[in-house]
């Protein structure tokens, strides 16, 4: 009996020591993961975490040509305050010299950097979750479906998923975003002509695989129509892949993230999804 009690106490001690605790939450800002100005990320650590704590890689929106991870700063901190480790990642803008493959390379380098940082800050080194909004959601899906990395889940808010579709391109044309997609694809879009295969190559639906995918979309989104998420969700369900679509009724392209009630709905869903597949 004494031996059994000693073993139980020893196991209990190991479990407690496995948790990493610091006095408070920690913000480690502007970490450089590459040589470009936008090759930087912010790492948000909860006060307590273990090697089993989920790590979320968060990607901002901005039509692949605007803004930075300040767009997702609040969401990153909100998720951290729910107990997750969050890396809020910036990446380069598309240009005549930078295309979609380069942005995927940025994300890949950011993940490799985060894996190295996991040794310093004592969190898990693989099995991360991707999340993004708008252009960031597109990149989260595209990277997750094409990468060989162990991605546990993807969360995408208002994602463009089908950039080789004439109706999609017409919607983008209305919002003066065709040039952005041309730079992303590295090809020209010519109205009423067959769309270049390069637009298919930067469309996430082309590569779907069995990564649990959570989709949100505002039904009043005039920038990226909600049929994008509905189309992807249908494909995922046909393949019997784990997927969920949450329609954000009455919400536009911000997916309701600028209103406290709908923001909570999104954060609650993300928390459940990430925990389910962590």
PyMOL commands that set and color helices and strands:
alter all, ss='L'
color gray80, all
select helices_A, chain A and resi 2-18+69-80+100-121+135-146+166-174+178-185+197-201+204-207+227-238+260-277
alter helices_A, ss='H'
color red, helices_A
select strands_A, chain A and resi 20-21+26-32+40-45+48-49+55-59+85-89+128-133+151-157+212-218+243-248
alter strands_A, ss='S'
color yellow, strands_A
deselect
rebuild
show_as cartoon
